[in-house]
Amino acid sequence: MDFTYAPAPESRSIVDLKASYGLFISGQFVDGHGSSFKTISPATEEVLAEVAEADDADVDAAVKAARRAHTRVWSRMPGSERAKYLYRIARIIQERSRELAVLESLDNGKPIKESRDVDVPVVAAHFFYYAGWADKLEHAGFGTTPLGVAGQVIPWNFPLLMLAWKVAPALACGNTVVLKPAETTPLTALLFAEICQQADLPPGVVNIVTGAGGTGQAIVAHPDVDKVAFTGSTEVGKAIARAVAGTGKKVTLELGGKAANIVFDDAPIDQAVEGIVNGIFFNQGHVCCAGSRLLVQESVADELLERLKRRMGTLRVGDPLDKNTDVGAINSAAQLQRIRELSDVGEAEGAGRWSPPCELPDRGFWFPPTIFTGVSQAHRIAREEIFGPVLSVLTFRTPSEAVEKANNTPYGLSAGVWTEKGSLILHMAGALKAGVVWANTFNKFDPTSPFGGYKESGQGREGGRHGLAAYLKGGDL
């Protein structure tokens, strides 16, 4: 029987795209003093909207609005009242979930089934979770006094989810926020600003300033910002750490990763294959904790790779708004260029490159799911973060060798372990230098669980009770 592929596109009509967007300061959209930039759809390269680029004066206005709101309203409000606003925001996110999911996929390039079934539900869950903490801070163990104004800079891989990770705990603790979304993905943050208006959030509690790196630098350097939260590259994270050193500002950094996904010979192979696919091809590999290094025990390596290649051949690459799509568009031309360059380096270094037959669209930014075999620890594709749908495969013989290879990286954000032996899981979890270790699964997130890394993967934790510590005086872990 011939099963012909039938597209199932999600309608764009639910999204009311504006031709241009201003900055969200003190509860209102305002024109910026700087220039503007275009945000485009990575799947089609069409211009979606013109967005204001905040300059230093705009950032200063946003910080002043946040300070006024903190001093006069938000920090004085009982936690039970702050909770009501967070609950209201969470419910509106649920009510507008389809709109948010479509806009996220349009602006980011990720498949609609991921933004619909993963991103937006977890966003709402974070606001619900931290709403529950707002009147119980004395039980968290980190004090109850907010820091003040939080400057937050988020990346393009999970635009709305990273916003929730940062905004929800900050507000629950009584802080106000100045947030900058990534230059290539500002639209869901601006829709979130509308949700803040819809929820009647007091003016200045959340301020959103769009722009590029200069806007982020202005937020980090502003003398009246008490706290800096950043998710992004290790290079920029190091620059932020240098900028805030000696200022007294608290900082959390969630940076790059090169996670090992470790498969032992007793693991359920088909289950492990699904975990490998989810670990590296979810969100086009645009994931800091992506399982980009597969470490597989030699005795099952051939069988696992055969099944993995067969599974990769079933992945659909294409229109992010098609509900059947598994792998969407690469977020930008610059990121696509980096993925191509590092993949070419891997091939030049002697690793075996393989991708399933894959017809890519003519327009937009696309890269097929790719694996490299015969990879050694010295290869750049085993050491550097590619941040794309590219998997490096290494083998090992013993658990100690697996630990040694997994830890042979400057990063330490996450890892996965696949085995039927509970004792081996516990041993690996204790031996691996990673902030999160998943057992027989990968990329599982919950607002009640803290997330963060070691070494060059950052400092501090987001999520769970531990996520409150970064936004309270005396809350150092």
C-alpha angles and dihedrals in degrees: 000000000000112000102197116200110252116195116231105194122189113230118253091202093090090068118079100207115194122214091233139012131205131199124286108231128158093353096308138090108243137178115260126232093227133067127278138243137204124247113207139194107254090208096058106010089232117146109251100183147334111250130197117247110218118224128199092279091053092049090049091052091050093049091049090050090050091049093051092049092048096048100041105031124000103049090044094051116099114252090243089060093047087051091059091059092048092049089049092051090048092052093048089051088055092047092050095037097120092050092049093047094051093047092048092053092045095052099034105033097231120138115272092233089061096047090042100044102029117017104043097040091050090047091056091044091056092054091047091048097049091042085064091054097049095088096033103057093122087066095052094073098231102094128258104254116107121224097230122235118022119203109205129188118187134189135240100246097076103011100170097032093052089049090055093046089057107030099046099058092039092056094041089057093050100259127131124226143227106187131186118196121205116281093241096047112036101129104087090047088055090048087051087056088058089050089054088054091047090052090051090237107181112265114268097020089106121024123178121199119182126208146097133284094306091060091051091049090052091054093048093047097044109119094218095056110103100187135030122201119183136175118186143072124359090234093059091041091058090050090052091049089054092047095053096039109121095008097100091237117140115232139193121190126191104186143163131324145192100195124195119225104200121200120190124201094254094054120117097259100207092047090048091050090055089049092050092050091048091045097057109016098044108110089003089291089296090137127115090214095042115147092240095155115061112199109190128179110251096237093063100029097103094047093046094048091050091053092042092054091048090051092047089055089065095055115111116219118195148066108030091212092058108100090217095058117114100177120034135188127311107253100241145000090250093055091046090053091053092049091050093047095051092043090053089049090053091053092046090051090059104260117141112250123206136172128170118250102281132174108210124203118261095235130045133033115304140165126176123236104271137188130193121207129189089043120162130199089255095060115106090227087062094049108034127067108248095181094206142088094293124122126195115206122209129168134220138185106205136029091248091055090049091053092047093051094042092052094045093099137087088235130079112176106120147340139190128220124196117193141115092229114095092195090056091050090054092046093050093045090056095043100045116089096222134118093226127030118187120201118212091341139060139210094019112156132183129174090232093060123079118234130196145107149245134234111004092353091081144254135277131029134264124201132031125040089314090062089069093062093073092060102045132076109250090018099123112138 
